[in-house]
Amino acid sequence: MNILLLGSGGREHALAWKLAQSPVLARLYAAPGNPGIAQHAELVQLNPADHPQVEQFCRDRMIDLVVIGPEAPLVAGLADDLRAAGIAVFGPSRAAAQLEGSKAFTKALCAQAEIPTAAYAHVRSIAEGREALDRFNAPFVLKADGLAAGKGVVIAESRHEAEVALADLLQGRFGPAGSAVVIEEFLQGEEASFFALTDGRTVIPFGSAQDHKRVGDSDTGPNTGGMGAYSPAPVLTPTLEAQVMKDIIGPTVAALAAQGVPYSGVLYAGLMLTSDGPKLIEYNCRFGDPECQVLMMRYSGDLATLMLLCARGELDQLESGRHRFEPVTALTVVMAAKGYPGQPETGGSIDLGAAEADGAKIFHAGTVLDHGTLRASGGRVLNVTATGKSVAEAQAAAYAAVDAIHFPTGFCRRDIGWREVEREARSSQQTAGESAAT
């Protein structure tokens, strides 16, 4: 079949790489793509905001499936317009994409369906916000209600910081995304990400991951779109995954269907594993970035067929042999341009050298080709990804690949996966001690 993939980041490169391996693929097109995606797909110039243009391209090239990578086109209703034209789409409708497009929408849905999540208040003015802050204890969590490229969250350690952040958000820091603000209870625990695919009726799990949002080692510095991730997340045990499916994912899909808004596509749940069990932090209506990269490194099924079944509402017809993950750990390190998450230093040259020689995979996130020279074109530039039998082994392989890359104006964290590496080390020491004792 012919597939059109929309997007240009590391997530889309990972999807293109996996889709290109499908035995049912005839032609893969990508718009706008990047130099990495160009290794697997024919790049075309399309504006995802121009829905008639995308529709006409699909008709001209006999596209069987459109895969929408980023959230903005989904929230803008591109999937609706393509489906109305009879074109299969992997991705939710505008109404269902409100799960990511409006945090207040998701919170209201959680309240209705009794989905475990943090207590919250939805405010539209500074006066409302100050009144709502009286109901919470420090630290305070404030979120822009709309899309803010994964950066519209502030954790304020004091009431004064919370009031400053409230004014900052409502007065335009994130544009229209901050016209309303959600104030939340601060949840204690460890974060994890869980993914599921659904066609609005059938729901199947699609793996777990943990990412690293802070820009600096030891989780220091400002939040980013993500500086690295690994999959699976061992803290999300099979028992906890079953609980998430039963108490969070399932009720969400059922509640949306009951509202006449069936959800189709990937449902990405950001979770906090609290002492009271998993609680929903937020939903995303697309694959995470860079979580998608580690999921695709482990997934050995036929992604194109899986996505088509999902788009057609036929997920219940999935053959078990076409849906499987390898029992390995995948870990990705984001190489970013200096200055990120502020103003990144773009234009820096990149030489990948022999980074992929030992099985690592380099997914392009923000690159361009300039007369044959690869250059940085954004904040997050490369996703250096490797696998191993453990997190420590995958981490070592990923950083060996990082060290093979010449990118003078780039940087990365050097501790991706640190929590799990420490847990593995403690477990190994305990096992060695028990063996010595016997």
Sine and cosine of phi, psi and omega as CSV:
sin_phi,cos_phi,sin_psi,cos_psi,sin_omega,cos_omega
0.00,0.00,0.31,-0.95,0.03,-1.00
-0.99,-0.16,0.73,-0.69,-0.07,-1.00
-0.80,-0.60,0.66,-0.75,0.14,-0.99
-0.93,-0.37,0.84,-0.54,0.03,-1.00
-0.95,-0.31,0.81,-0.59,-0.01,-1.00
-0.97,-0.25,0.79,-0.62,0.03,-1.00
0.63,-0.77,0.16,-0.99,-0.10,-0.99
-0.59,-0.81,0.18,0.98,-0.09,-1.00
-0.97,-0.25,-0.20,-0.98,0.01,-1.00
-0.90,0.43,-0.58,0.81,0.06,-1.00
-0.85,0.52,-0.73,0.68,-0.04,-1.00
-0.94,0.35,-0.55,0.84,0.08,-1.00
-0.89,0.45,-0.68,0.73,0.02,-1.00
-0.89,0.45,-0.66,0.75,0.03,-1.00
-0.91,0.42,-0.68,0.73,0.01,-1.00
-0.88,0.47,-0.68,0.74,0.01,-1.00
-0.87,0.50,-0.68,0.74,-0.02,-1.00
-0.97,0.23,-0.65,0.76,0.02,-1.00
-0.88,0.47,-0.59,0.81,-0.02,-1.00
-0.91,0.42,-0.30,0.95,0.01,-1.00
-1.00,0.06,-0.09,1.00,-0.07,-1.00
-0.95,0.30,0.71,-0.70,0.02,-1.00
-0.94,0.33,-0.24,0.97,-0.02,-1.00
-0.99,-0.11,-0.02,1.00,-0.04,-1.00
-0.98,0.21,0.73,-0.68,0.13,-0.99
-0.98,-0.19,-0.87,0.49,0.02,-1.00
-0.72,-0.69,0.66,-0.75,0.08,-1.00
-0.88,-0.47,0.84,-0.55,0.08,-1.00
-0.93,-0.36,0.49,-0.87,0.04,-1.00
-0.65,-0.76,0.64,-0.77,0.01,-1.00
-0.64,-0.77,0.81,-0.59,-0.12,0.99
-0.99,0.12,-0.25,0.97,0.02,-1.00
0.97,0.26,-0.17,-0.99,0.06,-1.00
-0.40,-0.92,0.08,-1.00,-0.05,-1.00
-0.85,0.53,-0.51,0.86,0.05,-1.00
-0.95,0.31,-0.69,0.72,0.02,-1.00
-0.89,0.46,-0.53,0.85,0.00,-1.00
-0.89,0.46,-0.29,0.96,0.07,-1.00
-0.95,0.32,-0.31,0.95,-0.11,-0.99
-0.84,-0.55,-0.28,0.96,-0.12,-0.99
-0.63,-0.77,0.36,-0.93,0.14,-0.99
-1.00,0.09,0.87,-0.49,-0.03,-1.00
-0.98,0.17,0.68,-0.73,0.01,-1.00
-0.74,-0.67,0.43,-0.90,0.01,-1.00
-1.00,-0.06,0.97,-0.25,0.06,-1.00
-0.69,-0.72,0.58,-0.81,0.08,-1.00
-0.98,-0.20,0.94,-0.34,-0.03,-1.00
-0.85,0.52,-0.35,0.94,0.04,-1.00
-0.98,0.20,-0.27,0.96,0.04,-1.00
-0.99,-0.10,1.00,0.08,-0.11,-0.99
-0.87,0.49,-0.69,0.73,0.04,-1.00
-0.87,0.50,-0.59,0.81,0.02,-1.00
-0.90,0.43,-0.69,0.72,0.02,-1.00
-0.90,0.43,-0.69,0.73,0.01,-1.00
-0.87,0.50,-0.70,0.71,-0.02,-1.00
-0.91,0.43,-0.63,0.77,0.05,-1.00
-0.87,0.49,-0.68,0.73,0.00,-1.00
-0.88,0.47,-0.61,0.79,0.03,-1.00
-0.94,0.34,-0.69,0.72,-0.05,-1.00
-0.90,0.43,-0.61,0.79,-0.06,-1.00
-0.98,-0.18,0.17,0.99,0.03,-1.00
0.78,0.62,0.82,0.58,-0.02,-1.00
-0.97,0.26,0.78,-0.63,0.00,-1.00
-1.00,-0.02,-0.41,0.91,-0.06,-1.00
-0.45,-0.89,0.72,-0.69,0.13,-0.99
-0.95,-0.32,0.80,-0.60,0.05,-1.00
-0.94,-0.33,0.91,-0.42,-0.03,-1.00
-0.99,-0.11,0.91,-0.41,-0.07,-1.00
-0.98,0.22,-0.86,0.50,-0.09,-1.00
-0.99,0.12,0.23,-0.97,-0.09,-1.00
-0.98,0.20,-0.54,0.84,-0.13,-0.99
-0.85,0.53,-0.73,0.68,0.03,-1.00
-0.90,0.44,-0.50,0.86,0.03,-1.00
-0.93,0.36,-0.72,0.69,0.02,-1.00
-0.90,0.43,-0.47,0.88,0.01,-1.00
-0.99,0.14,-0.07,1.00,0.10,-1.00
1.00,0.02,0.33,0.94,0.01,-1.00
-0.88,0.48,-0.64,0.77,0.00,-1.00
-0.87,0.48,-0.62,0.78,0.01,-1.00
-0.88,0.48,-0.74,0.67,-0.07,-1.00
-0.92,0.39,-0.61,0.79,0.02,-1.00
-0.94,0.35,-0.66,0.75,0.03,-1.00
-0.90,0.43,-0.61,0.80,0.03,-1.00
-0.89,0.46,-0.43,0.90,0.02,-1.00
-1.00,0.00,0.08,1.00,0.05,-1.00
1.00,0.10,0.33,0.94,-0.04,-1.00
-0.97,-0.26,0.78,-0.63,-0.01,-1.00
-0.94,0.34,0.68,-0.73,-0.06,-1.00
-0.73,-0.69,0.70,-0.72,0.18,-0.98
-0.99,-0.11,0.95,-0.30,-0.04,-1.00
0.53,-0.85,0.52,-0.85,-0.09,-1.00
-0.97,0.23,0.27,-0.96,0.08,-1.00
-0.94,0.35,0.19,-0.98,0.05,-1.00
-0.84,0.54,-0.70,0.71,-0.04,-1.00
-0.90,0.43,-0.69,0.73,-0.01,-1.00
-0.95,0.31,-0.52,0.86,0.00,-1.00
-0.94,0.35,-0.11,0.99,0.12,-0.99
-0.87,0.49,-0.32,0.95,0.07,-1.00
-0.82,0.57,-0.54,0.84,0.10,-0.99
-0.98,-0.21,-0.56,0.83,-0.08,-1.00
-0.94,0.35,-0.36,0.93,0.01,-1.00
-0.58,-0.81,0.93,-0.36,0.01,-1.00
-0.91,0.41,-0.52,0.86,0.04,-1.00
-0.91,0.41,-0.60,0.80,0.05,-1.00
-0.87,0.49,-0.72,0.69,-0.01,-1.00
-0.90,0.43,-0.67,0.74,0.00,-1.00
-0.88,0.47,-0.66,0.75,0.02,-1.00
-0.90,0.43,-0.63,0.78,0.04,-1.00
-0.90,0.44,-0.66,0.75,0.03,-1.00
-0.88,0.48,-0.67,0.74,0.02,-1.00
-0.89,0.45,-0.67,0.74,-0.02,-1.00
-0.91,0.41,-0.68,0.73,-0.09,-1.00
-1.00,-0.08,0.08,1.00,0.01,-1.00
0.84,0.54,0.72,0.69,0.04,-1.00
-1.00,0.01,0.78,-0.62,-0.05,-1.00
-0.90,0.44,0.82,-0.57,0.00,-1.00
-0.37,-0.93,0.08,-1.00,-0.01,-1.00
-0.96,0.28,0.54,-0.84,0.13,-0.99
-0.88,0.47,0.49,-0.87,-0.12,-0.99
-0.48,-0.88,0.20,-0.98,0.17,-0.99
-0.66,-0.76,0.60,-0.80,0.01,-1.00
-0.93,-0.36,0.88,-0.48,-0.11,-0.99
-0.79,-0.61,0.46,-0.89,0.00,-1.00
-0.84,-0.55,-0.02,1.00,0.00,-1.00
-0.60,-0.80,0.31,-0.95,0.01,-1.00
-0.90,0.43,-0.63,0.78,0.02,-1.00
-0.88,0.48,-0.72,0.69,0.05,-1.00
-0.87,0.49,-0.67,0.74,-0.04,-1.00
-0.90,0.43,-0.68,0.73,0.02,-1.00
-0.89,0.46,-0.63,0.78,0.04,-1.00
-0.91,0.42,-0.66,0.75,-0.01,-1.00
-0.92,0.39,-0.60,0.80,0.00,-1.00
-0.86,0.51,-0.45,0.89,0.02,-1.00
-0.88,0.48,-0.38,0.93,-0.07,-1.00
-1.00,-0.01,-0.02,1.00,-0.06,-1.00
-0.84,-0.55,0.35,-0.94,0.08,-1.00
-0.95,-0.31,0.44,-0.90,0.06,-1.00
-0.92,0.38,0.51,-0.86,-0.07,1.00
-0.96,0.28,0.46,-0.89,-0.04,-1.00
-0.98,-0.21,0.65,-0.76,0.04,-1.00
-0.94,-0.33,0.85,-0.52,0.01,-1.00
-0.84,-0.53,0.72,-0.69,-0.06,-1.00
-0.74,-0.67,0.73,-0.68,0.19,-0.98
-0.88,0.48,0.71,-0.70,-0.10,-1.00
-0.91,0.41,-0.59,0.81,-0.08,-1.00
-0.99,-0.11,-0.24,-0.97,-0.03,-1.00
-0.95,0.31,0.78,-0.63,0.00,-1.00
-0.67,-0.74,0.56,0.83,0.06,-1.00
0.82,0.57,0.56,0.83,0.05,-1.00
0.96,0.26,0.19,0.98,-0.10,-1.00
-0.86,-0.51,0.09,1.00,-0.10,-0.99
-1.00,0.04,0.57,0.82,-0.02,-1.00
-0.85,-0.53,0.74,-0.67,0.06,-1.00
-0.82,-0.58,0.76,-0.65,0.14,-0.99
-0.96,-0.30,0.94,-0.33,-0.08,-1.00
-0.99,-0.16,0.80,-0.60,-0.06,-1.00
-0.98,0.18,-0.32,0.95,-0.03,-1.00
-0.69,-0.73,0.25,-0.97,0.03,-1.00
-0.88,0.47,-0.65,0.76,0.02,-1.00
-0.87,0.49,-0.73,0.69,0.03,-1.00
-0.87,0.50,-0.61,0.79,0.00,-1.00
-0.91,0.42,-0.66,0.75,-0.01,-1.00
-0.93,0.36,-0.61,0.79,0.07,-1.00
-0.90,0.44,-0.70,0.71,0.01,-1.00
-0.90,0.43,-0.64,0.77,0.02,-1.00
-0.86,0.52,-0.75,0.66,0.01,-1.00
-0.90,0.43,-0.64,0.76,0.00,-1.00
-0.87,0.49,-0.72,0.70,-0.02,-1.00
-0.92,0.39,-0.74,0.68,-0.08,-1.00
-0.95,0.30,-0.35,0.94,-0.05,-1.00
-0.98,-0.18,0.30,0.95,0.25,-0.97
0.93,-0.37,0.16,0.99,-0.02,-1.00
-0.84,0.54,-0.61,0.79,0.01,-1.00
-0.90,-0.44,0.43,0.90,0.05,-1.00
0.89,0.46,-0.60,-0.80,-0.03,-1.00
-0.85,0.53,-0.42,0.91,0.00,-1.00
-0.86,0.51,-0.47,0.88,-0.04,-1.00
-0.98,-0.19,0.29,0.96,0.03,-1.00
-0.92,0.40,-0.34,0.94,0.15,-0.99
-0.67,-0.74,0.43,-0.90,-0.06,-1.00
-0.75,-0.66,0.64,-0.77,0.13,-0.99
-0.97,-0.25,0.82,-0.57,0.08,-1.00
-0.97,-0.24,0.77,-0.64,-0.11,-0.99
-0.81,-0.58,0.41,-0.91,0.21,-0.98
-0.90,0.44,0.65,-0.76,0.05,-1.00
-0.98,0.17,0.83,-0.55,-0.02,-1.00
-0.99,-0.10,0.69,-0.72,0.04,-1.00
-0.99,-0.12,0.68,-0.73,0.05,-1.00
0.52,-0.85,-0.28,-0.96,0.03,-1.00
-0.93,-0.36,0.68,-0.74,-0.03,-1.00
-1.00,0.08,0.52,-0.85,0.11,-0.99
-0.48,-0.88,0.36,-0.93,0.01,-1.00
-0.90,-0.43,0.68,-0.73,0.01,-1.00
-0.78,-0.62,0.65,-0.76,-0.07,-1.00
-0.85,-0.53,0.61,-0.79,0.08,-1.00
-0.63,-0.78,0.49,-0.87,0.12,-0.99
-0.94,-0.34,0.62,-0.79,0.02,-1.00
-0.52,-0.85,0.51,-0.86,0.12,-0.99
-0.96,-0.28,0.22,0.97,-0.02,-1.00
0.98,-0.22,-0.29,0.96,0.02,-1.00
-0.80,-0.59,-0.87,0.50,0.03,-1.00
-1.00,0.09,0.65,-0.76,0.02,-1.00
-0.77,-0.64,0.75,-0.66,0.05,-1.00
-0.77,-0.63,0.60,-0.80,0.05,-1.00
-0.94,0.34,0.50,-0.87,-0.01,-1.00
-0.68,-0.73,0.66,0.75,0.18,-0.98
1.00,-0.05,0.18,-0.98,-0.02,-1.00
-0.74,-0.67,0.27,-0.96,0.02,-1.00
-0.34,-0.94,0.25,-0.97,0.19,-0.98
-0.76,-0.65,0.72,-0.69,0.01,-1.00
-0.91,-0.42,0.07,-1.00,-0.06,-1.00
-0.77,-0.63,0.96,-0.27,-0.13,-0.99
-0.99,0.11,-0.57,0.82,-0.06,-1.00
-0.94,0.33,0.52,-0.85,-0.11,-0.99
-0.97,0.26,-0.44,0.90,-0.12,-0.99
-0.94,-0.35,0.30,-0.95,0.06,-1.00
-0.81,0.58,0.47,-0.88,-0.01,-1.00
0.87,0.49,0.46,0.89,0.05,-1.00
0.84,0.54,0.81,0.59,0.05,-1.00
-0.91,-0.42,0.32,-0.95,0.05,-1.00
1.00,0.08,-0.03,-1.00,-0.07,-1.00
-0.94,0.34,0.33,-0.95,0.08,-1.00
-0.94,0.34,0.48,-0.88,0.04,-1.00
-0.76,-0.65,-0.07,-1.00,0.13,-0.99
-0.96,0.27,-0.12,0.99,0.00,-1.00
0.76,-0.65,0.82,-0.58,-0.04,-1.00
-0.96,-0.27,0.04,1.00,0.02,-1.00
0.32,-0.95,0.24,-0.97,-0.01,-1.00
-0.31,-0.95,0.28,-0.96,0.14,-0.99
-0.60,-0.80,0.41,-0.91,-0.02,-1.00
-0.56,-0.83,0.64,-0.77,0.01,1.00
-0.98,0.20,0.12,-0.99,0.09,-1.00
-0.99,-0.13,0.98,-0.21,-0.06,-1.00
-0.85,0.52,-0.44,0.90,0.01,-1.00
-0.91,0.40,-0.38,0.92,0.06,-1.00
-1.00,-0.03,0.99,0.14,-0.09,-1.00
-0.92,0.39,0.28,-0.96,0.06,-1.00
-0.81,0.59,-0.60,0.80,0.03,-1.00
-0.90,0.43,-0.69,0.72,0.02,-1.00
-0.93,0.37,-0.61,0.79,0.04,-1.00
-0.88,0.48,-0.67,0.74,0.03,-1.00
-0.89,0.45,-0.62,0.78,0.03,-1.00
-0.91,0.41,-0.64,0.77,0.03,-1.00
-0.90,0.45,-0.69,0.72,0.03,-1.00
-0.88,0.48,-0.66,0.75,-0.08,-1.00
-0.97,0.25,-0.67,0.74,-0.16,-0.99
-0.99,-0.16,-0.32,0.95,-0.09,-1.00
-0.85,-0.52,-0.88,0.48,-0.09,-1.00
-0.92,0.40,-0.79,0.61,-0.03,-1.00
-0.83,0.55,-0.78,0.62,0.02,-1.00
-0.88,0.48,-0.53,0.85,0.03,-1.00
-0.91,0.41,-0.76,0.65,0.00,-1.00
-0.89,0.46,-0.67,0.75,-0.01,-1.00
-0.91,0.41,-0.66,0.75,-0.02,-1.00
-0.91,0.41,-0.66,0.75,0.02,-1.00
-0.91,0.41,-0.66,0.75,0.03,-1.00
-0.88,0.47,-0.64,0.77,0.00,-1.00
-0.91,0.42,-0.46,0.89,0.04,-1.00
-0.99,0.12,-0.01,1.00,-0.07,-1.00
0.98,0.19,0.38,0.92,-0.02,-1.00
-0.82,-0.58,0.92,0.38,-0.04,-1.00
-0.88,0.47,0.68,-0.74,-0.02,-1.00
-1.00,-0.08,0.78,-0.63,0.02,-1.00
-0.77,-0.64,0.83,-0.56,0.01,-1.00
0.71,-0.71,-0.45,-0.89,0.04,-1.00
-0.99,-0.11,0.68,-0.73,0.05,-1.00
-0.91,-0.42,0.89,-0.46,-0.11,-0.99
-0.94,-0.35,0.93,-0.38,-0.04,-1.00
-0.97,-0.22,0.87,-0.50,0.17,-0.98
-1.00,0.08,0.83,-0.55,-0.16,-0.99
-0.87,-0.49,0.47,-0.88,0.24,-0.97
-0.90,-0.43,0.82,-0.57,-0.01,-1.00
-1.00,0.00,1.00,-0.03,-0.08,-1.00
-1.00,-0.02,0.10,-0.99,0.05,-1.00
-0.92,0.38,-0.29,0.96,0.05,-1.00
-1.00,-0.10,0.12,0.99,-0.03,-1.00
0.95,-0.31,0.07,-1.00,-0.02,-1.00
-0.90,0.43,0.68,-0.73,0.09,-1.00
-0.78,-0.62,0.58,-0.81,-0.01,-1.00
-0.97,0.24,0.80,-0.60,0.15,-0.99
-1.00,0.04,-0.79,0.61,0.03,-1.00
-0.25,-0.97,0.26,-0.97,0.08,-1.00
-0.94,-0.35,0.52,-0.85,0.24,-0.97
-0.86,-0.52,0.53,-0.85,-0.09,-1.00
-0.98,-0.18,0.33,0.94,0.00,-1.00
-0.49,-0.87,0.10,-0.99,0.06,-1.00
-0.92,0.40,0.53,-0.85,0.05,-1.00
-0.95,0.32,0.31,-0.95,0.04,-1.00
-0.69,-0.72,0.97,-0.23,0.48,0.88
-0.96,-0.27,0.30,0.95,-0.01,-1.00
-0.89,0.46,-0.56,0.83,0.00,-1.00
-0.85,0.53,-0.61,0.79,-0.06,-1.00
-0.88,0.47,-0.68,0.73,-0.01,-1.00
-0.97,0.24,-0.53,0.85,0.08,-1.00
-0.90,0.44,-0.70,0.71,-0.03,-1.00
-0.92,0.38,-0.51,0.86,0.06,-1.00
-0.90,0.43,-0.50,0.87,-0.03,-1.00
-1.00,-0.06,-0.42,0.91,-0.11,-0.99
-0.97,0.25,0.80,-0.60,-0.03,-1.00
-0.88,-0.47,0.20,0.98,0.06,-1.00
-1.00,0.07,-0.10,-1.00,-0.01,-1.00
-1.00,-0.05,0.99,-0.11,-0.10,-0.99
-0.90,0.43,-0.62,0.78,-0.03,-1.00
-0.89,0.46,-0.73,0.69,0.02,-1.00
-0.90,0.45,-0.67,0.74,0.01,-1.00
-0.86,0.51,-0.73,0.69,-0.02,-1.00
-0.92,0.40,-0.62,0.79,0.00,-1.00
-0.91,0.41,-0.68,0.73,0.05,-1.00
-0.87,0.49,-0.65,0.76,0.03,-1.00
-0.89,0.45,-0.71,0.71,-0.03,-1.00
-0.91,0.41,-0.53,0.85,-0.04,-1.00
-1.00,0.02,-0.03,1.00,-0.05,-1.00
0.97,0.26,0.47,0.88,-0.08,-1.00
-0.86,-0.51,0.51,0.86,-0.06,-1.00
-0.90,0.44,-0.40,0.92,0.03,-1.00
-0.94,0.35,-0.20,0.98,0.01,-1.00
-1.00,-0.07,0.08,1.00,-0.03,-1.00
-0.90,0.44,0.78,-0.63,0.08,-1.00
-0.98,0.18,0.73,-0.69,-0.09,-1.00
-0.84,0.54,-0.56,0.83,-0.02,-1.00
-0.93,0.37,-0.26,0.97,-0.01,-1.00
-0.99,-0.12,0.15,0.99,-0.03,-1.00
-0.67,-0.74,0.99,-0.14,-0.04,-1.00
-0.41,-0.91,0.48,-0.88,0.07,-1.00
-0.90,-0.44,0.61,-0.79,0.06,-1.00
-0.96,0.29,0.60,-0.80,-0.02,-1.00
-0.98,0.18,0.85,0.53,0.03,-1.00
-0.76,-0.65,0.20,-0.98,0.12,-0.99
-0.98,-0.18,0.69,-0.73,0.13,-0.99
-0.90,-0.43,0.65,-0.76,-0.02,-1.00
-0.69,-0.73,0.70,-0.72,0.02,-1.00
-0.83,-0.56,0.64,-0.77,0.05,-1.00
-0.92,-0.40,0.81,-0.58,0.04,-1.00
-1.00,0.09,0.83,-0.56,0.18,-0.98
-0.99,-0.13,0.87,-0.50,-0.08,-1.00
-0.92,-0.40,0.29,-0.96,0.07,-1.00
-0.99,0.16,0.63,-0.78,0.01,-1.00
-0.79,0.61,0.67,-0.74,-0.04,-1.00
0.97,-0.23,-0.39,0.92,0.03,-1.00
-0.92,0.39,0.64,-0.77,0.17,0.99
-1.00,0.03,0.20,0.98,0.14,-0.99
-0.99,0.11,-0.71,-0.70,0.01,-1.00
-0.99,0.15,0.94,-0.33,-0.06,-1.00
-0.97,0.24,0.48,-0.88,0.05,-1.00
-1.00,0.05,1.00,-0.09,-0.03,-1.00
-1.00,0.05,0.25,-0.97,0.05,-1.00
1.00,-0.07,-0.15,0.99,-0.01,-1.00
-0.91,0.41,0.62,-0.78,-0.01,-1.00
-0.98,0.21,0.48,-0.88,-0.04,-1.00
-0.72,-0.69,0.76,-0.65,0.12,-0.99
-0.86,-0.51,0.93,-0.36,-0.05,-1.00
-0.96,0.28,-0.29,0.96,0.05,-1.00
0.79,0.61,-0.74,-0.68,-0.02,-1.00
-0.97,-0.25,0.55,0.84,-0.09,-1.00
-0.87,0.49,-0.49,0.87,-0.04,-1.00
-0.99,-0.12,0.15,0.99,-0.11,-0.99
-0.89,0.45,-0.55,0.84,-0.08,-1.00
-0.96,-0.27,0.45,0.89,0.10,-0.99
0.99,-0.16,-0.06,1.00,0.07,-1.00
-0.94,0.33,0.35,-0.94,0.03,-1.00
-0.80,-0.60,0.76,-0.65,0.02,-1.00
-0.98,-0.22,0.92,-0.38,0.07,-1.00
-0.99,-0.11,0.77,-0.63,-0.02,-1.00
-0.99,0.13,0.76,-0.65,0.00,-1.00
-0.92,-0.40,-0.63,0.78,-0.01,-1.00
-0.55,-0.84,0.96,0.30,-0.05,-1.00
-0.76,-0.65,0.41,-0.91,0.16,-0.99
-0.66,-0.75,0.40,-0.92,0.11,-0.99
-0.99,-0.16,0.82,-0.57,-0.02,-1.00
-0.87,-0.50,0.99,-0.12,-0.03,-1.00
0.77,0.63,0.71,0.70,0.07,-1.00
1.00,0.00,-0.15,0.99,0.02,-1.00
-0.98,-0.20,0.79,-0.62,0.04,-1.00
-0.98,0.19,0.76,-0.65,-0.04,-1.00
-0.73,-0.68,0.42,-0.91,0.07,-1.00
-0.96,0.27,0.71,-0.71,-0.01,-1.00
-0.81,-0.59,0.10,1.00,-0.03,-1.00
-0.40,-0.92,-0.20,-0.98,-0.02,-1.00
-0.97,0.24,-0.86,0.51,0.10,-1.00
-1.00,-0.01,0.83,-0.56,-0.24,-0.97
-0.94,-0.33,-0.74,0.67,-0.04,-1.00
-0.72,-0.69,0.50,-0.86,0.12,-0.99
-0.88,-0.48,0.97,-0.23,-0.08,-1.00
-1.00,-0.02,0.92,-0.39,-0.25,-0.97
-0.81,-0.58,0.69,-0.73,-0.01,-1.00
-0.54,-0.84,0.25,-0.97,0.01,-1.00
-0.85,-0.52,0.29,-0.96,0.05,-1.00
-0.24,-0.97,0.13,-0.99,0.01,-1.00
-0.97,0.26,-0.27,0.96,0.02,-1.00
-0.60,-0.80,0.17,-0.99,0.06,-1.00
-0.90,0.43,-0.65,0.76,0.01,-1.00
-0.88,0.48,-0.65,0.76,-0.01,-1.00
-0.93,0.36,-0.68,0.73,0.03,-1.00
-0.91,0.42,-0.62,0.78,0.02,-1.00
-0.88,0.47,-0.72,0.69,-0.01,-1.00
-0.87,0.48,-0.66,0.75,-0.01,-1.00
-0.92,0.39,-0.63,0.77,0.00,-1.00
-0.91,0.41,-0.69,0.73,-0.02,-1.00
-0.95,0.30,-0.46,0.89,0.12,-0.99
-0.89,0.45,-0.63,0.78,0.04,-1.00
-0.94,0.35,-0.65,0.76,0.06,-1.00
-0.83,0.56,-0.71,0.71,-0.08,-1.00
-0.94,0.34,-0.25,0.97,0.05,-1.00
-1.00,0.06,-0.12,0.99,-0.04,-1.00
-1.00,-0.09,0.71,-0.71,0.07,-1.00
-0.98,-0.20,0.96,-0.29,-0.06,-1.00
-0.59,-0.81,0.98,0.21,-0.14,-0.99
-0.85,0.52,-0.50,0.86,-0.03,-1.00
-0.99,-0.12,0.30,0.95,0.00,-1.00
-0.93,-0.38,0.22,-0.98,0.06,-1.00
-0.46,-0.89,0.21,-0.98,0.07,-1.00
-0.44,-0.90,0.29,-0.96,0.21,-0.98
-0.96,0.27,0.50,-0.86,-0.02,-1.00
-0.95,-0.32,0.24,0.97,-0.10,-1.00
-0.73,-0.68,0.46,0.89,0.00,-1.00
-0.87,0.49,0.76,-0.65,-0.03,-1.00
1.00,0.05,0.20,0.98,-0.17,-0.99
-0.86,0.50,-0.64,0.77,-0.02,-1.00
-0.86,0.50,-0.74,0.67,-0.06,-1.00
-0.95,0.30,-0.54,0.84,0.08,-1.00
-0.88,0.47,-0.67,0.74,0.04,-1.00
-0.91,0.42,-0.65,0.76,0.01,-1.00
-0.91,0.42,-0.66,0.75,0.03,-1.00
-0.88,0.47,-0.65,0.76,-0.01,-1.00
-0.90,0.43,-0.68,0.73,0.03,-1.00
-0.90,0.44,-0.65,0.76,0.01,-1.00
-0.90,0.43,-0.64,0.77,0.00,-1.00
-0.91,0.41,-0.67,0.75,0.01,-1.00
-0.90,0.43,-0.64,0.77,0.00,-1.00
-0.91,0.41,-0.67,0.74,0.01,-1.00
-0.90,0.43,-0.66,0.76,0.02,-1.00
-0.90,0.43,-0.64,0.77,0.02,-1.00
-0.90,0.43,-0.66,0.75,0.03,-1.00
-0.91,0.41,-0.61,0.79,0.03,-1.00
-0.91,0.41,-0.65,0.76,0.02,-1.00
-0.91,0.42,-0.58,0.82,-0.03,-1.00
-0.93,0.36,-0.44,0.90,0.00,-1.00
-1.00,-0.05,0.00,0.00,0.00,0.00
